[in-house]
Amino acid sequence: MASLAWLLIPSFAAIGAAIWGGWAARDRTSGDISELAGYARFREAMEKTPSGSDAV
């Protein structure tokens, strides 16, 4: 039974490493378009001239 445990520990580690490797290599470009559009809106808002009200 002890030999089975010694074989299962590296097996679980290999499976965990494979899952983590797949998760780390996933494609994360899906949200870039909306983030860039939000950044463009932010830049446009910051470049606008003040409306004339002197709020302090």
C-alpha positions in Angstrom: 0.0 0.0 0.0 2.9 2.4 0.7 4.3 1.8 -2.8 0.9 2.8 -4.2 1.0 6.0 -2.3 4.5 6.7 -3.6 3.2 6.2 -7.1 0.0 8.3 -6.6 1.8 11.4 -5.3 3.8 12.1 -8.5 0.8 11.2 -10.6 -1.4 13.8 -8.8 1.5 16.3 -9.1 1.7 15.7 -12.9 -2.0 16.0 -13.4 -2.0 19.2 -11.3 0.9 20.6 -13.4 -0.9 19.8 -16.6 -4.1 21.5 -15.4 -2.1 24.6 -14.3 -0.1 24.6 -17.6 -3.3 24.6 -19.6 -4.8 27.4 -17.5 -1.7 29.5 -17.7 -1.5 29.1 -21.5 -5.1 30.1 -22.2 -6.0 32.7 -24.7 -6.7 36.0 -22.8 -7.2 38.3 -25.8 -11.1 38.2 -25.8 -11.4 41.2 -23.4 -8.8 43.4 -25.1 -11.3 45.1 -27.5 -13.7 46.3 -24.8 -10.8 47.4 -22.6 -9.3 49.4 -25.5 -12.6 51.0 -26.2 -13.0 52.0 -22.6 -9.5 53.5 -22.6 -10.3 55.5 -25.7 -13.5 56.9 -24.0 -11.4 57.8 -21.0 -8.9 59.6 -23.1 -11.6 61.5 -24.9 -13.2 62.5 -21.6 -9.9 63.7 -20.2 -9.1 65.8 -23.4 -12.4 67.7 -23.2 -12.2 71.3 -22.3 -13.8 72.3 -19.0 -17.5 73.3 -19.2 -16.8 76.6 -17.6 -18.1 75.8 -14.1 -15.4 76.4 -11.5 -16.2 73.6 -9.1 -13.6 73.3 -6.4 
